Amino acid sequence: VSPRSGRRAGDSGTREAILASARDAFARHGYDGATIRGIAGAADVDPALVYHFFNSKEQLFTAALNLPIDPRRIADAVLQGGPREQVGERMMRTFLSVWREPDSRAPLLALLRSATTNEQAAAAFRQFITSGLLARIAEPLNVSRLRLEAVVAQMLGTMLLRYVVGIEPLASATDDEVVAMVAPLIQRALDDF
Amino acid sequence: VSPRSGRRAGDSGTREAILASARDAFARHGYDGATIRGIAGAADVDPALVYHFFNSKEQLFTAALNLPIDPRRIADAVLQGGPREQVGERMMRTFLSVWREPDSRAPLLALLRSATTNEQAAAAFRQFITSGLLARIAEPLNVSRLRLEAVVAQMLGTMLLRYVVGIEPLASATDDEVVAMVAPLIQRALDDF
């Protein structure tokens, strides 16, 4: 057994090596520019092992940045969870479910904090949102990218004022009250194409 | 001349002492709880001197947190700049004018970063928005507080995606294009009371 393969003994060591390599690659090259092959090479493992542990580039990114949810799941919930005329409500409820719990909110806030000071963090974040979420839902919803970004802005801003700044009455409102206020605004924005 | 009064020699020393005392008081007691009398006392100056330098508690807060704009000016621009049916556009243009320049964006981002980790910073921030801006415009606009907060959320989220995360096409759109997309969403939200 060589020292190098000894370092990889056990699943958790290999997994951590892949995650470290992935964080580095996403920071250097962004989400689209980073490749499984390159990440595997830098971690000194076979690309098949990366897929074995993480299934897809998105899930690897989600794990590397410690994100609470794979954006593909958000996209699926938005597109497949019910009729088009309730997509605004589904979007809001999905966002609320992710932001409500401090444990799943923390890594999102950490990423946002990094993005305010670090262009590489911002690049990875935006490419992930763009490639992972917006590219999936813009066409099925028949909405322009700019309009969809205005909708994401509404949801992100609402989460920040509710959970970070803590402005009242938004901070103490129930999820249903927040949905009743914001979902119709989003729905109208999406319908007005 | 005592050592203490010697330390206050010159306007800039006095001004800095008041600002340091104000930062401490706003962090400890929040915007509403902090008093000019208490801030003056901690800085060992007469309250009249605080007014001499800063005119009002709001301007003192603005200076202490290094904010790029007094929210009273935002409120005035929103309320007095033109007809009610263009208030959405005025809000967006006012926000864009503050966020566009890196020098005036930086302190806002610093405050938001602090608010994500520090409850006292969040408390000062939210009381300022609430007392300084929302309390002034909610009644004249005849809009509920929750609805107004949803509108502020739309604007804040748009600024973050445009200037921090840098999502395209929002990041490269002209101000006019952003206003054309977002102002009608805000205006409809405000009109639907």
Interface residues (C-beta under 8 A of the other chain):
Chain A: L109 L112 R113 A115 T116 T117 A122 A123 F125 R126 I129 T130 L134 R145 L146 R147 E149 A150 V152 A153 Q154 M155 L156 G157 T158 L160 L161 V164 V165 G166 I167 E168 P169 L170 A173 E177 M181 V182 L185 R188 A189
Chain B: L109 L112 R113 A115 T116 T117 A122 A123 F125 R126 I129 T130 L134 R145 L146 R147 E149 A150 V152 A153 Q154 M155 L156 G157 T158 L160 L161 V164 V165 G166 I167 E168 P169 L170 A173 E177 M181 V182 L185 R188 A189
